[in-house]
Amino acid sequence: MFSRAYNFYLDSFQGFRREVWLLALVTFINRAGTMVIPFLSLYLTADMGLSLEQVGWIMSCFGAGSICGSFIGGKLCDKFGFYPVIAGSLLTSGSFFFVLQHLQGFYPFCIGIFTITLFADAFRPALFVALRSYSKVENRTRSVTLIRLAINLGFSMGPAIGGLIITYVSYKGLFWVDGITCILAGLLFLYKLPKKDPVIESERKNNLASRSPYKDWPYIFFLLTIVVTCIPFVQYFSTVPLFYKQVHHLNEVAIGLLLGFNGLLIFLTEMPLIKYCERRLYGVYHVISFSIVLFAMSYLVLVYFPSIAFLWIGMTLMTMGEMLNFPFMNRLALDRSDQGKPGAYMALFTISWSVAHIIGHNMGLHLVDAFGFNFTWYILAGMLVIAIGMTYIMQGMFEKDAIKLKAERIFNG
């Protein structure tokens, strides 16, 4: 039985082009160095002495920079291709991390965090456009999963190492590691991936599609569903670490291990889990809805089982939900981008995440400051119940739109 499971695990990694593996490697190096963001709320409160309200506004600047960067990155992708956008994003954001560590005070840090995410998040739509170009259509979900695997393997290492750097060096060391790894990822991309976008016949046909994502109402509602789902999810990078520290009195090393466990679990199980779901032909919307139920349960565990052991169970539930939700959400966006300019479609997709960051961190920190952690967890669980209903509305909108488009193709010959 172990041999069958091992072979199934290995088989789930078959069928990818070399370029997809290189994109995954670049993403892994970049993500492994992402140590500042998970500890940002702790750094700003403990090291700089800012209030929770000020931290909330800084995290909103993080989200605002992400929106602008994603929008500009998508525009540049459609005009110049993904190659210069990815390389430029990695090299410039790496350089800005060296500057960010020297900024002190609320307003300078707001400007600094906005600027760095402006450059860093131009990478996100460009990465999806590159993945769309290099992946076979039948492998898109698993290709997205492979990239997520690289992200989360890096994330499992980053916070764990980051906690050690804070303990034995200082918070400043995180900025140096983040900057160096971004630059290394950019250099690897420049030297190892081909300097021209792949020209594939199916890609040529897809580029003839002219639908605007700004008028694609089912897609807009899909993005809104992502925002409502991801506002609770992003709390695991701002309010939840504070909950670990203030309520359960965990130190930075223990917090880093808990956050790193998320990435490790994804590394071990996500790819075979996605392949299993595809083989069993589970409905994508049912899988997404079930994943949102798991998100909600992860917060309710924190309320009803206030012990350190159940922090690990809450993290496990959240991670299982993440593994079932995001690959299929990404696949829906990639498939939808076949109907128009892929850069614009994927920019809006990544912007929906940025909106969740803008609203989520600020809302969560303000709720905690005003009403405490347990009330906040109830509010987040309630939002996730709403997201489940929105998922089924979204399904109806997509299916109705598909019937309409099919009828139009038949009518037009």
ChimeraX attribute file (.defattr): number of C-alpha atoms within 10 A of each C-alpha:
attribute: neighborCount
match mode: 1-to-1
recipient: residues
	/A:1	6
	/A:2	7
	/A:3	8
	/A:4	9
	/A:5	11
	/A:6	11
	/A:7	11
	/A:8	15
	/A:9	19
	/A:10	12
	/A:11	13
	/A:12	17
	/A:13	15
	/A:14	10
	/A:15	13
	/A:16	16
	/A:17	13
	/A:18	12
	/A:19	18
	/A:20	21
	/A:21	15
	/A:22	16
	/A:23	22
	/A:24	23
	/A:25	20
	/A:26	25
	/A:27	25
	/A:28	23
	/A:29	25
	/A:30	26
	/A:31	23
	/A:32	24
	/A:33	25
	/A:34	25
	/A:35	28
	/A:36	23
	/A:37	17
	/A:38	21
	/A:39	23
	/A:40	19
	/A:41	26
	/A:42	23
	/A:43	19
	/A:44	21
	/A:45	15
	/A:46	12
	/A:47	13
	/A:48	12
	/A:49	14
	/A:50	16
	/A:51	14
	/A:52	19
	/A:53	15
	/A:54	20
	/A:55	26
	/A:56	23
	/A:57	21
	/A:58	26
	/A:59	26
	/A:60	25
	/A:61	24
	/A:62	25
	/A:63	28
	/A:64	23
	/A:65	27
	/A:66	31
	/A:67	27
	/A:68	21
	/A:69	29
	/A:70	33
	/A:71	26
	/A:72	20
	/A:73	31
	/A:74	32
	/A:75	22
	/A:76	19
	/A:77	28
	/A:78	16
	/A:79	11
	/A:80	12
	/A:81	19
	/A:82	27
	/A:83	21
	/A:84	16
	/A:85	23
	/A:86	26
	/A:87	20
	/A:88	18
	/A:89	25
	/A:90	26
	/A:91	21
	/A:92	17
	/A:93	24
	/A:94	27
	/A:95	17
	/A:96	20
	/A:97	22
	/A:98	18
	/A:99	14
	/A:100	20
	/A:101	17
	/A:102	12
	/A:103	14
	/A:104	13
	/A:105	11
	/A:106	18
	/A:107	12
	/A:108	13
	/A:109	19
	/A:110	21
	/A:111	16
	/A:112	24
	/A:113	23
	/A:114	24
	/A:115	21
	/A:116	23
	/A:117	24
	/A:118	26
	/A:119	26
	/A:120	25
	/A:121	29
	/A:122	32
	/A:123	27
	/A:124	24
	/A:125	32
	/A:126	30
	/A:127	24
	/A:128	25
	/A:129	27
	/A:130	23
	/A:131	21
	/A:132	23
	/A:133	20
	/A:134	22
	/A:135	21
	/A:136	15
	/A:137	13
	/A:138	9
	/A:139	16
	/A:140	22
	/A:141	24
	/A:142	26
	/A:143	27
	/A:144	25
	/A:145	27
	/A:146	24
	/A:147	24
	/A:148	23
	/A:149	26
	/A:150	26
	/A:151	24
	/A:152	24
	/A:153	25
	/A:154	25
	/A:155	28
	/A:156	25
	/A:157	22
	/A:158	28
	/A:159	31
	/A:160	21
	/A:161	20
	/A:162	29
	/A:163	24
	/A:164	15
	/A:165	19
	/A:166	18
	/A:167	13
	/A:168	10
	/A:169	12
	/A:170	15
	/A:171	23
	/A:172	17
	/A:173	17
	/A:174	26
	/A:175	23
	/A:176	20
	/A:177	21
	/A:178	27
	/A:179	24
	/A:180	19
	/A:181	22
	/A:182	28
	/A:183	22
	/A:184	17
	/A:185	24
	/A:186	24
	/A:187	15
	/A:188	16
	/A:189	21
	/A:190	16
	/A:191	9
	/A:192	12
	/A:193	16
	/A:194	11
	/A:195	12
	/A:196	10
	/A:197	15
	/A:198	12
	/A:199	10
	/A:200	11
	/A:201	8
	/A:202	12
	/A:203	14
	/A:204	10
	/A:205	10
	/A:206	16
	/A:207	15
	/A:208	12
	/A:209	14
	/A:210	11
	/A:211	15
	/A:212	14
	/A:213	22
	/A:214	11
	/A:215	9
	/A:216	16
	/A:217	14
	/A:218	20
	/A:219	22
	/A:220	17
	/A:221	17
	/A:222	23
	/A:223	22
	/A:224	20
	/A:225	21
	/A:226	22
	/A:227	23
	/A:228	24
	/A:229	27
	/A:230	26
	/A:231	24
	/A:232	26
	/A:233	26
	/A:234	19
	/A:235	22
	/A:236	17
	/A:237	17
	/A:238	24
	/A:239	26
	/A:240	21
	/A:241	24
	/A:242	23
	/A:243	18
	/A:244	18
	/A:245	16
	/A:246	11
	/A:247	13
	/A:248	13
	/A:249	13
	/A:250	16
	/A:251	14
	/A:252	22
	/A:253	18
	/A:254	17
	/A:255	22
	/A:256	25
	/A:257	19
	/A:258	20
	/A:259	24
	/A:260	21
	/A:261	23
	/A:262	22
	/A:263	24
	/A:264	20
	/A:265	19
	/A:266	24
	/A:267	22
	/A:268	13
	/A:269	14
	/A:270	26
	/A:271	26
	/A:272	21
	/A:273	17
	/A:274	19
	/A:275	19
	/A:276	15
	/A:277	14
	/A:278	14
	/A:279	9
	/A:280	9
	/A:281	9
	/A:282	11
	/A:283	10
	/A:284	17
	/A:285	17
	/A:286	13
	/A:287	15
	/A:288	23
	/A:289	21
	/A:290	15
	/A:291	23
	/A:292	28
	/A:293	18
	/A:294	22
	/A:295	28
	/A:296	26
	/A:297	19
	/A:298	26
	/A:299	25
	/A:300	17
	/A:301	19
	/A:302	23
	/A:303	17
	/A:304	10
	/A:305	13
	/A:306	12
	/A:307	13
	/A:308	14
	/A:309	9
	/A:310	16
	/A:311	19
	/A:312	18
	/A:313	16
	/A:314	21
	/A:315	22
	/A:316	20
	/A:317	22
	/A:318	23
	/A:319	24
	/A:320	23
	/A:321	24
	/A:322	21
	/A:323	24
	/A:324	22
	/A:325	23
	/A:326	19
	/A:327	24
	/A:328	21
	/A:329	19
	/A:330	19
	/A:331	20
	/A:332	17
	/A:333	21
	/A:334	23
	/A:335	15
	/A:336	19
	/A:337	25
	/A:338	20
	/A:339	18
	/A:340	18
	/A:341	23
	/A:342	30
	/A:343	28
	/A:344	24
	/A:345	30
	/A:346	28
	/A:347	28
	/A:348	23
	/A:349	29
	/A:350	24
	/A:351	26
	/A:352	24
	/A:353	24
	/A:354	26
	/A:355	22
	/A:356	24
	/A:357	29
	/A:358	25
	/A:359	21
	/A:360	28
	/A:361	29
	/A:362	25
	/A:363	21
	/A:364	25
	/A:365	27
	/A:366	20
	/A:367	19
	/A:368	18
	/A:369	14
	/A:370	11
	/A:371	11
	/A:372	14
	/A:373	20
	/A:374	17
	/A:375	13
	/A:376	23
	/A:377	24
	/A:378	16
	/A:379	15
	/A:380	23
	/A:381	21
	/A:382	13
	/A:383	18
	/A:384	26
	/A:385	17
	/A:386	14
	/A:387	23
	/A:388	22
	/A:389	12
	/A:390	20
	/A:391	21
	/A:392	15
	/A:393	15
	/A:394	21
	/A:395	16
	/A:396	13
	/A:397	16
	/A:398	19
	/A:399	11
	/A:400	12
	/A:401	15
	/A:402	12
	/A:403	10
	/A:404	11
	/A:405	11
	/A:406	11
	/A:407	12
	/A:408	11
	/A:409	9
	/A:410	8
	/A:411	8
	/A:412	7
	/A:413	6
